[in-house]
């Protein structure tokens, strides 16, 4: 399935069938090599807490800022960042089914939705108060409220921020999501929460899927199972969020002459929704799911390696500390709000 999607995407965007492989070959080979290295490092004991996606962008940035990205690699880098990113997001939908969402319960879903929207709006508002660039604030808001690095790069298809903004937003969600993996288990030990409450809390508040799994299963199998499903329910929100942002961006573009002809709606998100439907009706064999999940993460790792290969560390450092303060405030907000809503509504109990 992944190969079919990639083939269709490449054919649709090629100027000629013969020219495309020659133009993207060097860059695609470089990004694939970086993605493979990221997965290899992730498998090393002690590095499992770091997502291959995060490792991929770090490796790409190190390469770009030390060796330098060759000019011949740029077409392949852009192909990975634009086309393979979309293919990865489409396949991401296969990891979630509607029956799984039902396990969270109506109250649990309500808590997740309210927490997500409130965190997104709070982060955007606070970004304005702190004087953080609006596009960077939007990326930090998306990464914190939805699903970390995947949400950042998906949101950027409509936000269209600079590569340094994307890298900074990913750094924020990585650092604070990693802190959650330590903070929430410690809080659970002190508060003695039920496995269901603790699992829902981790799934509703921690940034990355891998970070949720690492934290939630410290509360037992039930907590781990519910936390993972709650997190994937947040991933589902990626589709309406990106479509909504695309719609409003297009409206702004139509009324602002300096932005030209408008921002296209990211229709690949509809493919993400379609894959949820495919997974929900059970036509995907269980035996192929591990391979599908790996392929999804690998495509997204290639996209993030591509992002790293275009990110200048000097421009990243020039952003200063205010975006980091914004990321910290958003992190505290989502943890506190999710916990308060779970306790007040009795969700998970």
N, C-alpha and C positions, 0 to 999 in steps of 0.2 A: 504493500500500500504506500509506504514511504517513497519507494522508488518511482511509483506511478505519479505521485504528486510532484516530486522533484522534476520528473521528465516533462510533465505538462507545463510546469512553471517555466522551465528553461526554454521550451519550444515557443511558448507564448511571448517571451521577451527577447528572443534572438533576432538579430537582423538577417542572419543567414545561418543555415544549419551547419555549414562547414566552418564559419568564422568563430562561432561561439566557443567550442572547446579550446581552440588555440588561444583565444583572448582571456578566458577565465582560468585556464589550466594552472599557470604558476601560482596565482593567488589562492586558488581553491586548494592546491596541494599544500601550500603553507598553512592555511587555516585548518585543514584536516589534520595536519601533523601536530599543530598546537592543541587541537581538541583531543587527539589521542594521548598526548602527553599529559593533559589535564586529567583525563580518566585514569591514567597510570599513577599519577601522584595521589589522586583520590583513594586509590586502592592501597596505598602505603599506610601501615599502622601509624596512627596519630594524626593523619590528615583526612580521615573519613568524615569529620564534622564539616569540612569545607566542600561545598557543592562543586562538581566539575565545571559548572557554568561560571562560578566565581573564579576558579583557578584559570579557566580559559582566558578571561578578560585580563587577569593579572599577567599571565604569560605573554599575551599579545602586547600589552603595554610595555612590558620589560623589553621585548624584542624591538618594538618601534622606537623606544627611547634610548636604546643602546646600539643595536645594529642598524636600525632604520628599515622602514618598509620599502622594498624595491618598487620602482615605478611600474615594472612589468607585472607586479602582483596586484596592482590597484583594481583592475576590472574584476578579478576573482574575489577580492576582498569585498567589493561592493555587491557582487552577486550573493555572497554568503550572508551579508548583513541585511539584504533586502528580500531575496527570494527564499533562501533556506530558512530564514527567520519565520517567514509566513508559513512555510510547510511545517515547521516544528510546532507552531502555535495551533495549526489545524489538528495535528496528531495529538496534541495535549488533551483534546476533548475526549479521546478514547479512555482516559484514566478515570472518568467520572460517569456514574449512571444515576438515573433518577431514583431507583430504589435505595441507593446509598444515601442520597439526600434525605429520604424519608426516615432513615435511621436517626438522623440528628433531631427530628421532631420539629413541629411548627414553631415552638418557642425558641429552639436552638437556631433555626434558620432566621427567625426574626432578630435574635440577638446579633447574629453574624451580619445581617444586612444593615441594621442600625449602626453597629460598630464601624463597619466599613465606610458607610456614607458619612458618618460624623467625623471619622478620622480624616477622610479625604478633604472635607470642607474645612475642618479645623486647620489642617496643615496648609492648605491654600491661603486661608485667612492670615495665619501666623506668618507665613512667608512674606505676605505684603507688609505686615507690621515690622518685620525684621529687615525689609529691603532686599530680600532674596529675589533674584530674577524669576519672573513668573513661570517660565518654562521649566526651570530647574525645580522650583517648588512643586509644580504639577507632577514631575517625575518622582520626587521624593514622596509625595502624597500617594501616588499610585503604588509604588513599591512597598510602602508601609501598610497601606490599607488592604491591598489585594494579595499579591503573591511574589513579592521580592523582585529579583532580577528579571524574571519573565514578564512581569507586569510593567517594569520600567521600559524594556525594549519594545514591548507591544504598544504601550502608550505613546512612545516616541514616534510611531508611524503616523500619528496625527499631531503630536506636539511639535515635532521637527526641531528639537533642541540641538545644540552642538554636541559633538561626541564627548567633549569634556564634561558637559552637564550630565550626560548619561552615565559616564564613568563615576562621577561624584555621587549620583543618586544610588548607583549600585553599591558603592563603597559604604554609604550610610546604612542601607538595609542589611548589608552583610555584617557590619560591625554590631549594630544594635540587635539584629536577629540572633547573632552569636551570643550576645550578652543574655538574651532571653533564655537560651538553652541552659544557662547556669542559674539565673535569677528565679525562674518559675519553679523548677524542682526544689530549690531551697525554700521558697515561699510555701510550696505544698507540704514540705516536711514540717514547717512551723504551724501551718493552719490545719493540717490533717483533713484535707478536702476528700470528698468521695471520688472514686476513679472517674465517674461520668462527668462531674463538675470540673475536675482538673483537666480531663481530656478536652472538653469543650473549650475551656479557657485557653489552653495551648493552641488549639486549632483556630480560635477566633482572633488571636492576638499576635502570634509569632509570624515573622515575615516569610521565610522560605519553607517549602514542603519538607525538605531534608531536615531543617532545624526543628520543625514541629515533630517529626518522627523521633528525632533524638531526644527531645524533651518529654514528649507525651508518654513514651514507653517506660520512662523512669517511674511512672505512676502505676505500672502494671499493664497487662495485655488489653484489658477493657479500655483503660485510659488511652493507650496507644492507638487502638482501633478507632475509637470515637474521635480522637484528636486528628487523626489522618483524614477521616471522612469530613470532619468539620472544615479542615483546611482545604480540601478539594472542593467543598461547597463554596468557599471564598474564591477559588480559582474560577468557578463558573461565573462569578460576577465580573470577570475580566471582559466577557463578551459585551454585556450591555454598557459597561463603563467606557470601553474604547469606542463603541459605536456612538454613544452619547457625546463623547468628547469630539469625535469626528464630525458629528452633526453641528455642534456649536462652533467648531473651528471653521467649518464651511460657511456658516452664517456670518461669522466675523469677517471672513475673507471677502464675501460678496459686498460688504458694506465698507471695506477698507481698501482703497485703490492701491496702496503700497504693497498689498499682499497678493496682487495678481488675480489669477483666475479661479482661486478657491482650492480647498484642501479635499482630496478625494476621501470618501468614506471607506474605511478598511474592510472591504467585503470578505476578505479571507477569514474574518471573525465569524462569518456565517458558516464557513467550513468547520470551525471549532464547534459551533452549536450542532451542526449536522453530525459530527463525530460523537458527540454526547448521545444523540439519538441512536446512532449505530450501536454504541456500547450498551445502551439501555435495553435494546430489543434482543441482545444476547447472541448476535450472529458472529461475533469475533471469538474464535476458539481460545480457551484459556491457555492452551499451550503456546500461542504466539504472543500473548500479552507481555511477557518479560522482554521479548525482542522489540516489541512496539514501544515500550517504555524507554528502553535503551536508545532506540533510534530517535525518539522525540528529544531526549536529553542531548544526544550527540548533535542533532541539527541545531539546537539552541546553543550548544557549546561552540559550534562553528561560527554562529552569528556573533557571539560575544567575543570570540577570538578576533573576528573581523573588526569589531568595535574597538578592541584594544589596539589593533594595528593602525588605527586612525587617531589615537588619543595622545595628545602632547602633555606630558607631565607638568611642564611649566605653566601651561594654561590651566591645568587642573589645580595647581597650587595657588594660582592667582584668584581662585574663587573665595579664599579666606575661610574663616571659621563660622560665619553666620549660617551657611547651609548645614553645617554639622550640628549647630545648635538647634536648627529646625528639625533635623532628623532625630535628635535626642528627645526633643519635646513631643514629636509625633509618636515616638516609641513609648514614652511614659503615658501619653494620652490613651493609646489603643489598649495597653495592658490594663490601665485603671478602669477605663470605660467598659471593656469586655467583662472584667471581674464584677464590677458593680451591677451590670445588667443581668448577668447570670445569677447572682445572689438575689437581686430584687425580684426577678421574674420566676425564679425557681427552675430555670431551664437546666436540664440534665439531672434533675433530682427525682 
